[in-house]
């Protein structure tokens, strides 16, 4: 009975596509957060300047708690270090000193935008956390499904992890149903279409991918 295995390949395909879609959303949210931070606290997401890995646990907690430049300037360095340490920042003392120095040197934002932008920033960080969690759920589903197919052997190849192997196996489907290498290559979009007129001496024109190719793959 192939039905249970068919369902595994279908679930793997759905999880892989959801994972990639969430990746696009995560990138978009990070870009929006970056724009807000550059208004509120320029340089905070520049790890070389602030000492905080961009979008690491320390910087995310920092933004989620609504830390402003004025608040950092008023805080004691050891208090800031304790907060960053609890958030999971490595070498919190060093990071706190660098953040304090950055707050003293950076150009402060216009007072009228701090409250509004700070609130939207905290909500965007919360959204980012949920998107990352959802992406991790999809990766776990991919690992569960991949383990039930021969495709799990792909993960033994250096550079091929669950995400890439799961995407390939999910889109290709059950290898027992492949109809030969040529058709599989065409389905994967590896065999481009060509058009040739005027005899064998004229160069063929490359038309691109087959219309029915799997563009996800």
C-alpha positions in Angstrom: 0.0 0.0 0.0 1.7 3.2 -1.2 -0.9 5.6 0.3 0.8 6.2 3.7 4.2 6.8 1.9 2.5 9.1 -0.6 1.1 11.1 2.3 4.6 11.4 3.8 6.0 12.8 0.6 3.1 15.2 0.4 3.6 16.4 4.0 7.3 16.8 3.3 6.6 18.9 0.2 4.1 21.1 2.2 6.6 21.6 5.1 9.4 22.5 2.7 7.4 25.1 0.9 6.1 26.6 4.2 9.6 26.7 5.5 10.8 28.7 2.5 7.8 31.0 2.6 8.4 31.7 6.3 12.1 32.4 5.5 11.0 35.2 3.1 8.7 36.6 5.9 11.5 36.5 8.5 13.8 38.4 6.1 11.1 41.1 5.5 10.5 41.5 9.2 14.2 41.8 10.0 14.5 44.5 7.3 11.6 46.5 8.9 13.1 46.1 12.4 16.5 47.3 11.0 14.9 50.5 9.6 13.2 51.3 13.0 16.4 50.6 14.9 18.4 53.0 12.7 15.9 55.7 13.6 15.8 55.0 17.3 19.3 53.7 18.1 21.7 54.0 15.1 24.3 51.3 15.1 22.7 48.9 17.6 22.4 46.1 15.0 26.0 46.6 13.9 27.8 44.0 15.9 31.2 45.6 15.5 29.9 48.9 17.0 27.5 47.7 19.7 29.1 44.4 20.7 25.6 42.7 20.3 25.2 40.1 17.5 22.4 41.4 15.2 19.1 39.7 16.0 20.8 37.7 18.7 19.1 37.0 22.0 20.6 40.2 23.6 19.7 42.6 20.9 16.2 41.1 20.5 15.5 41.4 24.3 17.0 44.9 24.1 14.5 46.0 21.5 11.6 44.1 22.9 12.0 45.8 26.3 12.0 49.3 24.6 15.5 50.4 25.5 16.0 53.9 24.2 19.2 55.8 23.9 18.2 58.1 26.8 17.4 55.1 29.0 20.8 53.5 28.2 22.6 56.7 29.0 21.0 56.9 32.4 21.6 53.2 33.3 24.6 52.0 35.1 26.9 49.8 33.1 26.6 46.9 35.6 22.8 47.0 35.5 22.8 46.9 31.7 25.4 44.0 31.8 23.1 42.0 34.1 20.2 42.5 31.8 22.2 41.4 28.7 23.6 38.4 30.6 20.1 37.2 31.6 19.1 37.6 27.9 21.8 35.3 26.8 24.5 37.7 25.6 28.1 36.4 25.7 30.5 38.6 27.5 27.7 40.9 28.8 30.1 43.3 30.5 32.0 44.1 27.3 28.7 44.4 25.3 27.2 46.7 28.0 30.2 49.0 27.9 30.1 49.2 24.1 26.3 49.9 24.0 26.8 52.6 26.6 29.5 54.2 24.5 27.4 54.0 21.4 24.5 55.6 23.1 26.7 58.5 24.1 28.0 59.1 20.6 25.0 58.3 18.4 22.7 61.1 17.2 19.5 60.8 19.2 16.1 60.5 17.4 13.5 63.2 17.3 11.6 62.9 20.6 8.2 62.7 18.8 8.9 59.4 17.1 10.4 57.5 20.1 7.2 56.3 21.8 5.4 55.3 18.6 8.4 53.7 16.9 9.5 52.0 20.1 6.0 50.4 20.4 5.9 49.1 16.9 9.5 47.8 17.2 8.6 45.7 20.2 5.6 44.2 18.3 7.8 43.5 15.2 10.3 41.7 17.4 7.5 39.6 18.9 6.3 38.8 15.4 9.8 37.8 14.4 10.0 35.4 17.3 6.7 33.7 16.3 7.9 33.5 12.6 11.2 31.9 13.6 9.3 29.4 15.9 6.9 28.5 13.0 9.9 28.0 10.7 11.5 25.7 13.3 8.2 23.7 13.5 8.3 23.2 9.7 11.9 22.0 9.9 11.0 19.5 12.5 8.2 18.2 10.4 10.6 17.9 7.5 13.0 15.9 9.6 10.2 13.6 10.8 9.0 12.9 7.2 12.4 12.7 5.7 13.4 9.9 8.2 10.6 7.8 6.7 11.9 8.0 3.2 15.1 6.8 1.5 16.0 10.5 1.1 17.3 10.6 4.7 20.5 9.2 3.2 21.1 12.5 1.5 21.9 14.1 4.8 25.1 12.0 5.0 26.5 14.1 2.1 28.5 17.1 3.5 26.6 20.3 3.0 23.2 18.6 2.7 21.1 19.1 5.8 17.4 18.5 6.6 16.2 21.7 4.8 17.9 21.1 1.5 17.5 17.3 1.4 13.9 17.6 2.5 13.2 20.2 -0.2 14.7 18.0 -2.9 12.9 14.8 -1.8 9.6 16.5 -1.2 9.5 18.0 -4.6 10.8 14.9 -6.5 8.5 12.6 -4.6 8.7 8.8 -4.4 11.7 7.6 -6.5 9.9 4.4 -7.3 7.5 6.5 -9.5 10.2 8.4 -11.5 9.8 7.7 -15.2 13.5 7.8 -16.2 16.4 10.3 -15.8 15.5 12.4 -18.8 11.9 13.0 -17.6 13.1 13.6 -14.1 15.6 16.2 -15.3 12.9 17.9 -17.4 10.6 17.9 -14.4 13.3 19.5 -12.2 13.9 22.2 -14.8 17.5 21.0 -15.6 16.8 20.4 -19.3 16.1 23.8 -20.9 13.9 24.1 -24.0 15.5 24.8 -27.3 14.2 25.9 -30.7 16.2 25.5 -33.9 15.3 26.5 -37.5 17.4 26.9 -40.6 19.2 23.6 -40.5 21.9 22.0 -38.3 24.4 24.8 -39.0 22.3 27.4 -37.2 22.7 27.8 -33.5 19.6 26.7 -31.5 17.8 29.3 -29.5 17.5 28.6 -25.7 13.9 29.2 -24.6 14.3 28.6 -20.8 12.7 26.1 -18.5 10.0 23.7 -19.6 6.5 25.1 -18.9 5.5 22.2 -16.8 8.8 22.1 -14.8 8.6 22.1 -11.0 9.7 25.7 -10.3 10.0 25.1 -6.6 12.5 22.3 -7.3 
